[in-house]
């Protein structure tokens, strides 16, 4: 371990330490300025899953922990509190598992005494509740640990330790670790995760090209594609809320491993398609015919981690930004599309939410069935989406989120449909004249509803 810094030293060089070294440190402190311990069982299970998944690897890096060394030689945790407490709880659960401890003694594997647990105290009730609940969850999951897993956890799981003796510098370093004080965006975290997933099965050149393509995409375009379309369509199709895309939602875009090694029947179709596309594109005949097969992405499919994820995002960025729907000029569908682009109230916040609802449903339909029966699909989706605009005084993000999850379950129906008629034949509600909100800004929308016989006069 790194020697203690003198007061003349400003920064100690980062040191890589094992979890065993971390949990054997006796002078750790959690300062009062730290936020409560808020890791959920979801966070804990993800960490445990990672430990079990990577236990055949030489090492698994858990991140960085930043300390401030104070005048009392206490190491105050500036960044990494949540992770440290969780690792401590895992160590405690191992120590308290009688059967596991017997097995460890039989192979003479020594584990830390965890003196730290006797020194740390928590007064915040949120911290206490989460520590208790997470410890119980970890106790249940420790049944999956064997001697080799415990050895990997203590000896091959690592953290990067950084010690600073100036508190202001410690916080500046913490800020720099989080993109100069700006919290990492969800798509940044996904980029890091999926690049890591590419490490064992792609060349450096492939990874460089992948990152270059990702960086070429406009930032706002990328954020919009995730937050307004992919996240909402995926969640609504699975009957889940989809209001704001945050760091806590990135699991939506994590799936099965790049090599599709999961030993489950559901993974077979992904394994077959993944390797078939790879083999086709790498075959020497492609040098002759110059053909290239793209992976057959679907919005509601399981994500294949790594290269396929980046290909998927690139695919849908292009699909969404270049979406051009054509309809016969004398059709109702053509009139619908023209009206949506020019009616008076289209630029109000609520109207933009409704347009997003319409676009998401239409994109999902096209992703599933192409342009088959597209004019009928446009009509049905229009009636469904814009009914909320004609009957609500104020349309909020929560309004469309709730609306998307309720009858007639448009997204769920499209997901489960095997042919266009399975969706196109769902019943749409006819509006009563008395239920309509008086507004001249939506007069063109109302006129279309009347023309299509969806308003009781």
Secondary structure, DSSP 8 states (H G I E B T S, - for coil): ------TT--B---EEEEHHHHHH-S-EE--TTS------HHHHHHHHHHHHHTTTSS-EEEEEEEEEE-TTS-EEEEE-HHHHHHHHHHHHHHHT-HHHHHHHHHTT------THHHH-----HHHHHHHHHHHHHHHHHGGG--HHHHHHHHHTEEEEEEEES-HHHHHHHHHHHTSTTS---HHHHHHHHHHHHTTTTS-HHHHHHHHHHHHHS-HHHHHHIIIIIIHHHHHHHTT---S---GGGGGGG--B-TT----SGGGHHHHHHHHHHHHHHHSTTHHHH---------TTS--BTTHHHHHHHHHHHHHHHT------TTSHHHHHHHHHTT-TTTTSHHHHHHHHHHHHHHHHHHHHHTTTTHHHHHHHHHHHHHHHHHH-SS--HHHHHHHHHSTT-HHHHHHH-SSHHHHHTS----EEGGGS---GGGHHHHHHHHHTT-EE-
